[in-house]
Amino acid sequence: MMAKIGFIGLGVMGKPMSKNLLKAGYQLVVFNRSKTAVDELVAAGAEAAAGPKALAEQVDIIITMLPDSPQVKEVVLGEGGVIEGAKKGAVVIDMSSIAPLVSREIAAKLHEKGIEMLDAPVSGGEPKAIDGTLSVMVGGKKEVFEKCFPVMKAMAGSVVLTGEIGAGNVTKLANQVIVALNIAAMSEALVLAAKAGVQPEMVYQAIRGGLAGSAVLDAKAPLVMDRKFNPGFRINLHIKDLQNVLNTSHELGVPLPLTAAVMEIMQALKVDGKGDNDHGGLIQYYEKGANIEVKR
């Protein structure tokens, strides 16, 4: 018998992820603040719940996919939250990207009620959420991970246990640092090439097979050169992740000067009204400074 699953948070990522669970044959109960996404999921075969508590009462596994730490705390631990409805032995899989220390705090409160938790943030953005090939980084107990592995695999290409609770979000923060710095490096290089009168497309083709090549370069350079800044992953969301990175790094005593610099570039773009651009749109900061556009 397949576990009955609850899914809270049907946004850009949550909606396609929950649809992939339905496709895999799971019974699904959903809750979201905006009703449009709920209606869409109900039409696809899910049931709707009145709130987090009511949802948790009906299922074995509760997945949350929410914007940040405060929303996850409110939905899981707040009044009418998951903790009030979940059965002993139920599992909360938080797939949001939040502060690792908050994951640990929520897990401790759930543990008092006999409820297990995995922190399982994802990487890959909306396209990979749609085609079910996300990378999932998981923190928690090995036996809980193994029990929930098939459920996560229904939404993902790779699902890796990285350590105890909180380790999933530490891994996600590391991921977001590398992505942000890669985009900044690509931006500096392509703006330099364009200003020097060399075709960015030629530079990209020449370097992508060497040491400077990366998944980030292959994903973002073509979009930048086509001037496509509609979001796969918004600058505003990357700001949120880097805020969690810097808060965590300061608490742990880890200076991250390059991450801090990219954070300030993103803040400048947000002020410039570009916070809803894709994070590849970071290049616009450099283009403005150099008075040049990187295009084909």
C-alpha positions in Angstrom: 0.0 0.0 0.0 1.5 3.3 -1.0 1.7 6.0 1.6 -0.9 8.8 1.5 0.9 12.1 1.2 0.1 15.7 2.1 1.6 18.6 0.2 1.7 22.2 1.5 2.8 25.0 -0.8 1.8 24.8 -4.4 4.0 27.6 -5.8 6.3 27.7 -8.8 8.1 24.5 -7.5 5.5 22.9 -5.3 2.8 22.6 -8.0 4.8 20.6 -10.6 6.4 18.5 -7.8 3.0 17.5 -6.4 1.7 16.7 -9.9 4.7 14.3 -10.3 3.6 12.5 -7.1 0.1 12.1 -8.6 1.7 10.7 -11.8 3.6 8.2 -9.7 0.4 6.9 -8.3 0.4 8.4 -4.8 -2.8 9.6 -3.1 -2.4 13.3 -2.4 -4.0 15.8 -0.1 -3.0 19.4 -0.8 -3.2 22.8 0.9 -2.1 26.2 -0.4 -3.1 29.7 0.6 -4.1 30.7 -2.9 -7.0 28.5 -4.1 -6.2 28.5 -7.9 -3.3 26.0 -7.5 -5.5 23.8 -5.2 -8.3 23.7 -7.8 -5.7 22.7 -10.5 -4.4 19.9 -8.3 -7.9 18.7 -7.4 -8.7 18.6 -11.1 -5.6 16.4 -11.5 -6.8 13.9 -8.8 -5.7 15.3 -5.5 -8.0 16.1 -2.4 -8.0 19.5 -0.8 -7.6 20.1 2.9 -8.9 23.1 4.9 -5.5 23.8 6.6 -2.2 22.3 7.7 -3.7 20.5 10.8 -6.6 19.0 8.8 -4.1 17.9 6.1 -1.7 16.3 8.6 -4.6 14.3 10.2 -5.2 12.4 6.9 -1.7 11.4 5.8 1.5 9.5 6.7 4.0 11.9 5.1 3.6 15.7 5.0 5.7 17.6 2.4 6.2 21.4 2.8 7.5 23.6 -0.1 7.4 27.1 1.3 9.4 30.4 0.7 11.5 30.6 3.9 12.1 29.7 7.6 9.2 31.8 9.1 6.6 30.3 6.8 7.8 26.7 7.5 7.8 27.4 11.3 4.3 28.8 11.1 2.8 26.0 9.0 4.5 23.2 11.0 4.5 24.6 14.5 2.0 27.4 14.5 -1.7 27.5 15.6 -3.6 25.0 13.4 -0.2 23.7 12.2 1.0 20.3 11.1 2.2 19.4 14.6 -1.4 19.6 15.9 -2.7 17.1 13.4 0.1 14.7 12.6 0.0 11.2 13.9 2.8 9.6 15.9 5.2 8.1 13.4 4.3 10.5 10.6 7.1 12.2 8.7 7.5 15.8 7.8 9.7 16.3 4.7 10.5 20.0 4.4 11.7 20.6 0.8 11.9 24.4 1.3 15.3 26.0 1.4 15.6 27.4 4.9 18.2 28.1 7.6 19.7 24.8 8.8 19.4 25.9 12.5 15.7 26.4 12.0 15.4 22.9 10.5 17.0 21.5 13.7 14.7 23.6 15.9 11.5 22.4 14.1 12.7 18.8 14.1 13.3 18.9 17.9 9.7 20.1 18.5 8.3 17.4 16.2 10.4 14.8 17.9 8.8 15.6 21.2 5.4 14.5 19.6 6.9 11.4 18.0 6.9 12.9 14.5 10.0 12.4 12.3 11.5 15.0 10.0 13.8 15.3 7.0 15.1 18.5 5.6 15.3 18.0 1.9 15.8 21.2 -0.1 16.0 20.9 -3.9 18.1 22.3 -6.7 17.2 22.6 -10.4 14.5 25.3 -10.5 11.1 25.1 -12.2 12.2 23.2 -15.4 13.5 20.3 -13.3 10.5 20.4 -11.0 8.3 20.0 -14.0 10.2 17.1 -15.6 10.9 15.4 -12.2 14.7 15.6 -12.3 15.4 17.8 -9.3 18.5 17.2 -7.1 17.4 16.6 -3.5 19.8 17.1 -0.6 18.6 15.4 2.6 19.3 15.6 6.3 17.9 13.2 8.8 17.9 9.7 10.1 19.0 7.0 7.7 15.9 4.8 8.3 13.5 7.7 7.8 15.4 8.6 4.6 15.1 5.1 3.3 11.4 4.9 4.1 10.7 8.2 2.3 13.2 7.7 -0.6 10.7 6.4 -3.2 8.4 9.4 -2.5 11.3 11.9 -3.0 12.6 10.0 -6.1 9.2 10.4 -7.7 10.0 14.1 -8.0 13.8 13.9 -8.6 16.7 12.7 -10.6 19.0 12.4 -7.6 18.2 12.1 -3.8 21.2 12.0 -1.5 21.4 11.7 2.3 24.1 14.3 3.3 24.0 13.8 7.1 21.8 14.5 10.2 18.9 16.9 10.3 20.0 20.3 9.0 22.6 18.8 6.7 20.3 19.0 3.7 20.0 22.8 4.1 23.7 23.2 4.7 24.3 21.4 1.4 21.8 23.6 -0.3 23.5 26.7 1.0 26.8 25.4 -0.3 25.1 24.8 -3.7 23.7 28.4 -3.7 27.1 29.9 -3.0 28.7 28.0 -5.9 25.8 28.9 -8.3 25.9 32.7 -7.3 29.7 33.0 -7.7 29.6 31.1 -11.0 27.0 33.5 -12.4 29.1 36.4 -11.2 32.3 35.0 -12.8 30.5 34.3 -16.1 29.1 37.8 -16.0 32.5 39.4 -15.5 34.1 37.3 -18.3 31.4 37.8 -20.9 31.1 41.6 -20.2 34.8 41.9 -20.6 34.8 40.0 -23.9 31.9 42.0 -25.3 33.5 45.3 -24.3 36.8 44.1 -26.0 34.8 43.6 -29.2 34.9 39.7 -29.1 31.7 37.8 -29.8 30.4 36.4 -26.4 29.0 33.4 -28.2 32.5 32.6 -29.6 34.0 33.0 -26.1 31.4 30.7 -24.6 31.8 28.0 -27.3 35.6 28.2 -26.9 35.7 27.9 -23.1 32.8 25.6 -22.3 34.7 22.4 -22.9 37.6 23.4 -20.7 38.2 24.0 -17.0 36.0 27.1 -17.1 33.1 25.1 -18.3 30.2 24.4 -15.8 26.6 23.4 -15.6 25.9 27.0 -14.6 27.7 28.4 -17.7 25.8 26.0 -20.0 22.4 26.9 -18.4 22.9 30.7 -18.1 25.1 31.9 -20.9 22.7 31.1 -23.8 19.8 32.7 -21.9 21.8 35.8 -21.3 22.9 36.1 -24.9 19.2 35.7 -25.9 18.3 38.5 -23.3 16.0 36.0 -21.6 15.7 37.1 -18.0 12.3 35.6 -17.2 12.8 33.5 -14.0 13.7 29.9 -13.7 15.0 31.1 -10.3 14.4 34.7 -9.2 17.2 37.1 -7.9 14.9 37.8 -4.9 14.9 34.1 -4.0 18.7 33.9 -4.4 18.9 36.9 -2.1 16.9 34.9 0.5 19.2 31.9 0.2 22.3 34.1 0.5 20.8 35.8 3.5 20.5 32.3 5.1 24.1 31.6 4.0 25.5 34.7 5.5 23.5 34.4 8.8 24.6 30.8 9.1 28.2 31.6 8.3 28.3 34.5 10.8 26.8 32.2 13.5 29.5 29.6 12.7 32.4 32.0 12.3 33.1 31.5 8.6 33.9 34.6 6.6 32.6 34.5 3.1 33.8 37.7 1.3 32.9 36.7 -2.3 29.4 35.5 -1.3 28.9 38.9 0.5 30.0 40.8 -2.6 27.6 38.9 -4.9 24.8 39.5 -2.3 25.4 43.3 -2.6 25.2 43.0 -6.5 21.9 41.2 -6.1 20.7 43.9 -3.7 21.6 46.6 -6.2 19.6 44.8 -8.9 16.6 44.4 -6.6 16.7 48.2 -5.9 16.8 48.7 -9.7 13.5 46.8 -10.0 15.1 43.6 -11.3 14.5 41.3 -8.3 12.0 39.2 -10.3 14.5 38.5 -13.1 16.2 35.2 -13.3 19.5 35.1 -11.4 21.3 35.0 -14.7 20.1 38.6 -14.9 22.9 39.4 -12.5 25.0 40.2 -15.6 22.9 43.4 -16.0 24.8 44.9 -13.0 28.1 44.5 -14.9 26.6 45.6 -18.2 25.3 48.8 -16.7 28.8 49.5 -15.2 30.6 48.8 -18.5 27.8 50.3 -20.7 27.7 47.2 -23.0 25.2 44.4 -23.6 26.2 40.7 -23.9 24.2 39.4 -26.8 24.5 37.2 -29.9 
